[in-house]
Amino acid sequence: MNLNDLNMDLLLNPENAYLLKELKEEVFSISVQLKNKMDSGVSVGEIDAYRGLYLSCQNALAIIDKLG
């Protein structure tokens, strides 16, 4: 799935429920990668950026859950 091709009309169309599932899986995968990177150790200068991206993924997952 190309995330750049998604729009709200596609996501909210009941016939396209699979798109929300795919989007959630993709965001979850990114979230896990970020968490693993933070757990493996990043520099002090990078930790805030990784944490911000990780929290953004968590917020996105919460929004996706509400849409579904």
C-alpha positions as CSV (number, residue, x, y, z in Angstrom):
1,M,0.0,0.0,0.0
2,N,1.2,3.5,-0.8
3,L,0.3,5.7,2.1
4,N,0.6,8.8,-0.1
5,D,-2.4,7.6,-2.1
6,L,-4.8,7.4,0.8
7,N,-7.5,10.0,1.5
8,M,-10.4,10.2,4.0
9,D,-13.0,9.3,1.4
10,L,-11.2,6.0,0.8
11,L,-10.6,5.3,4.5
12,L,-14.2,6.0,5.6
13,N,-15.8,4.1,2.8
14,P,-17.1,0.8,4.5
15,E,-16.2,-1.1,1.4
16,N,-12.6,-0.2,2.0
17,A,-12.3,-1.5,5.6
18,Y,-9.2,-3.4,4.6
19,L,-7.4,-0.1,4.0
20,L,-7.7,0.8,7.7
21,K,-6.4,-2.6,8.6
22,E,-3.4,-2.3,6.2
23,L,-2.8,1.3,7.5
24,K,-2.9,0.1,11.1
25,E,-0.5,-2.7,10.3
26,E,1.9,-0.4,8.6
27,V,1.9,2.2,11.3
28,F,2.3,-0.5,14.0
29,S,5.3,-1.9,12.1
30,I,6.9,1.5,12.0
31,S,6.2,2.0,15.7
32,V,7.9,-1.4,16.5
33,Q,10.9,-0.4,14.4
34,L,11.2,2.9,16.2
35,K,10.8,1.3,19.6
36,N,13.5,-1.4,18.8
37,K,15.9,1.4,17.6
38,M,15.4,3.3,20.9
39,D,15.8,0.1,22.9
40,S,19.0,-0.7,21.1
41,G,20.5,2.6,21.9
42,V,20.6,6.0,20.2
43,S,22.5,9.1,20.9
44,V,21.2,11.7,23.3
45,G,20.6,14.0,20.4
46,E,18.5,11.4,18.6
47,I,16.4,10.2,21.4
48,D,14.0,13.1,21.3
49,A,13.4,12.7,17.6
50,Y,12.8,8.9,17.9
51,R,10.5,9.4,20.9
52,G,8.5,12.0,19.0
53,L,8.1,9.8,16.0
54,Y,7.2,6.8,18.2
55,L,4.5,8.9,20.0
56,S,3.2,10.1,16.7
57,C,2.8,6.5,15.6
58,Q,0.9,5.7,18.9
59,N,-1.4,8.7,18.3
60,A,-2.0,7.6,14.7
61,L,-2.9,4.1,15.9
62,A,-5.4,5.6,18.3
63,I,-7.0,7.7,15.5
64,I,-7.1,4.7,13.2
65,D,-8.9,2.7,15.9
66,K,-11.5,5.4,16.3
67,L,-12.1,5.5,12.5
68,G,-12.6,1.8,12.4
